[in-house]
Amino acid sequence: MIQTGKKRPNTQGGFVEIIVAIIISLVILRLLNIDLGTLLQQQWVVDFAIFVRDMIKLVIDDLIQIIHFVQGISGATTSTTP
């Protein structure tokens, strides 16, 4: 069997799966007569969205600090030539 090149992995598969899952969820909500607008206007949903947003910001800030720390360590160990 002759191969004519390297097979590239599918990098868009996850994105397409998320879009399909969202569409299926919206169709199911529509079939159950659940109004998404009214659901999103409830106060607990708004509070939870704010909480999730704040937690994501904290995680991103921590990741940035870790990256800067690791870059600082690697920069300090490579510049030890006399």
Sequence and secondary structure as in RCSB ss.txt:
>XXXX:A:sequence
MIQTGKKRPNTQGGFVEIIVAIIISLVILRLLNIDLGTLLQQQWVVDFAIFVRDMIKLVIDDLIQIIHFVQGISG
ATTSTTP
>XXXX:A:secstr
    S     SSHHHHHHHHHHHHHHHHHHHTT  HHHHHTSHHHHHHHHHHHHHHHHHHHHHHHHHHHHHHHHH
HHH    
